[in-house]
Amino acid sequence: MRPFESRPVRVLLVLLTWWSCSNGTRSWVTVPEQDGGAATAGVKGPFQGDLAAGPGTVDAGEPEAGVGVPEDSGSSPPHAAQPPPDAGAPPAEIFDAGTPRVGVHDAGSPTTGVKDAGTANGGQPDAGVPPGCPSLFGTLTSITAGTWCVTGDVIIPHGTTLVVPPGTTFIFMGRFHFGRDPAKPDSEPPAIVGSGSLHAIGTQAQPIVFRGATPTTGWFGIVIDHSDDTVHLEWVTIRDTHKDDPNPSSRIWIRGGALGSYVNAKGTIIRHSTFVNNHTASVAGALDINGHGSWPNAGPVEITDSLFEDNWCDCVRYSYSSTDLCGGGAIRLSHVGGDASLVKIQRNVFKNNRSLRTGSIDAYGGAIGGFDSAVIIGPGNVFQNNHADTGDGALSCSHRASLGTIITAVDPSVTFSGNTPDTGCGL
């Protein structure tokens, strides 16, 4: 008989069997270790209400111990309900630099009342294009307020006046003309074929804007010539032009980047307006006024309470003489004259405008140049950091060292600072 078969042992086995049967079957469950060999504290086992995740997985959405996903890796852990912040997917309240999302203001999509991070020149209109912008092109004699995307030349026919309502914005989608028909020849005599006129009178709360789809669009600007009415702008912004029409016989479409007012006998009035980022191949980076009728029936010329900033002329194409010099980074006045009641230039700011000697033609008058004119620079004007490559950094009197030609007088309240290489006119 082997030792474990002795009578006392058999008695003990019988007693254990009886106790087990009389108290029911007991089941013992061993919780398996998580994948990787380490048991996870707090994991529920079978028959305790919730199923464990099982070997090699983790419980609903909780990161596995010892396994981390870098916060900005761009990848989320398996079964994660919410992805972690990713370098390429900012939260909804962050303005994205160029990836539009629902409810997120993108740098290329303007939102009413929101200044966009990509806007050049603080406070200026955004360079984006709103969705659903209606197309505008062709002959135009009337228009309703709103935002219009210009997709071709817009022509104002002679004998009409286009009245632009307050709050209207024109966004030029390419290199298009506005006003005079560019297909018409601009040589004279015998007579030039004119255009209709323009009344764009906004308000401080509802300005009127002419701009490019981007700051580099380089649309051809506005030309109004030989019209039967006054050219009248108030609370208007014109920007993003490059007036360099390649037609070799054209002179109107290479001067006055934002606005060319050419022989409009009823006059030109500009109040509370902004001219920014305009550019020409010839003279007058922003504004060219050439004639305003004949005495005693000359029309008024007024430029008041306006800003001219970052405009320039290249002086690449110009037929100059000893008295008719290229220039006028912001404004050029030709055949304009009269006392302060007829020609009023007051309370304007001229800043960072340039007259450039891009080719072989000398460039004068970083802010204002002219020919055959006699005007007074009235009170409250400010000339700051304007430049002309050849001379007369602010004002040009045909590069003479005294007032009397083009500019006859300057009000004592006018201020000059930082204009290079000099102020001009002997000032």
Secondary structure, DSSP 4 states (H G I P E B T S, - for coil): --GGGSHHHHHHHHHHHHHHHHT------PPPPPTTS-PPTT---TTSSS----TT--STTPPPTT----TTSS---TT-SSPPPBTTB--TTSPPSS---TT---TTS-BTTB--TT-SSTTSPPSS--TTPPEEEEE-S---SSEEEEEEEEE--TT-EEEEPTT-EEEE-SS--EES-TTS----SS------EEEEE--SSS-EEEEESSTT--B--EEEES-SS-EEEESEEEESB-B----TT-SGGGS-SSEEEES-TT-EEEES-EEES-EESSS-SSEEEE----TTSPPPEEEES-EEES-EE---S----SSS--B-SSEEEES-B--TTTEEEES-EEES-EE---SSS--B-SSEEEES-EEEE-TT-EEES-EESSB-SSB-STT-SSSSSEEEEE-TT-EEES-BS--STT-
